């Protein structure tokens, strides 16, 4: 590993520890030339997942889009940040455990709604109202009724 301070390629690992539930490794390193320390992260590289949008366009999966949607749904709700991160991790795990390398955005939306239903009912309804594009109050009430049953 190249030192970010002096460019020397002779560095050594001082400490290694697993992070993100053993899905990545954090390594503390020291440069043999300048003596400065720095941290590196090692994570498995996966083949990118392709999301099929409603208009049949395809784009690369972006975790940040799910994070933003869940954060918006949980805005001003008593949901801890750690619970939000855990929910996004669960959604992502379910997406990457699906059979193919392509997944429809509608399927991702359903996964997110299932996880939000467990996390916070208000966040679930907020997300569903945007995701399902409620046109009027009756559609909104139908969703609430199905949620309560």
N, C-alpha and C positions, 0 to 999 in steps of 0.2 A: 504494500500500500504506500502510495506516494504521500509524503508529508505536505500538508497544505501551507506550511509556513516557509520551508526552505526548499522544497522540491525533492529532497532526498528520498530514495526508494528503500532505504534500510530502516524499517520501523518494526517494532515488536509489540505484541499484544500483552498488555498488563493484566487485564481483567475481561472476562466474557460472561455474559448472563443472558438468559432467555427473556424475551419481552413479548407482549401481545399474545398471551396464552401459548407460549412456545412456538409461535409462528414466525418469529424473527429473533435475531441475536444482536445484542448491543456489545460492541467491543471497545474497550478503552485502550488506546495505543500510545506509544512513546517513540519519538524520533531519536535514532542513535546519533545523528549529526548535531541537531540544535537542542535536543533535550525537551522540547515542548511536547505537550500531550494533546490528543484530540480523540474524538469519538467517531466510530463508524457503525453503520447498521447493515445487517445482512438479512435479506428476505428472499424467499423463493419467487422467481420470476414465472409468471403464468402466461399462457397464450391469451391474448386479449379477447374478451367477450364482446360480441357485436349485438347491439340493441336494434330491433326492428321497430321503427316508429309507426304511429297510426297511418301516416301517409306513405308507408312502405319504404321510406328512406332508411338507410342503415348508418349507424354511427357507433364509435367505440364506447364501451361502457365507462362511465365516470362515477366513482363513488361519491364525489362531491355533490352530484345532483340529488342523490338519495338523502345525503346529510342535510342539504338545504331544505328539501321537502319535509323531512321529519322535524327539523328545527322550527320551520314556519308553523307546522301543525301544533307543536308543543309550546309555542310562544306564550309567555305569561301563565304557564301551567306549572303546577308543583312537581315537575319531573326533573330529577337530578341529571346533570350532564353525563354522568357515568352510565345511567340507564339509557340515555339517548345513544351513546356510543355503542353500548351492548346491543341495542336494537338494530342499529345500522350494520354492525358486525354479523348479526344473525341473518339479516336480509341478504347481505353479500354472500355469506356462506351458502345459503339456499340457492342463490342465483348460480354460483360457481359449481354447485353440486348437481345442477340440472344436466340433462343428457348431452345436449349439443353445445356448439360454440356460438349459437345465436339464440336470442331470447326476445320475445315480443315485449314491448314496453307495457302492454296491458297485463301481462303476467307479473312483471315487476311491481306494478301498481297494486295488484291483488295481494302479493306477498307483503308489501309495506302495510296495507290496510289490515291484514291479519295480525301483524306484529303490533300495530298501533292499538288495535282493539284490546289486546292484553295489557298494553302499557298505560293508556289513558283514554277513556271514552270520548272526551271532548276533542282531544287531538285526532282521534279516529274520525269523528264527524267532520272536523275541519278539513282533513285530508280528503275524505270521501267527497265532500262538496266541491272541491276543486277537481279531483281526479275524475269523478263521474259527471262533471259539468251539469250540476243541477240547474234546471231552467226556471223552476218556480218553487213555491213553498210546498206544494203537494208532493213533488218529487223528493224534497228534503224530508218531509214527514214520513213518506213511505220508507226511506232509508232508516230513519229513527225507529220506526215501528219494527222493522226487520232486525235491527240491532237489539232492541229490548226483548224480542222473543227468543 
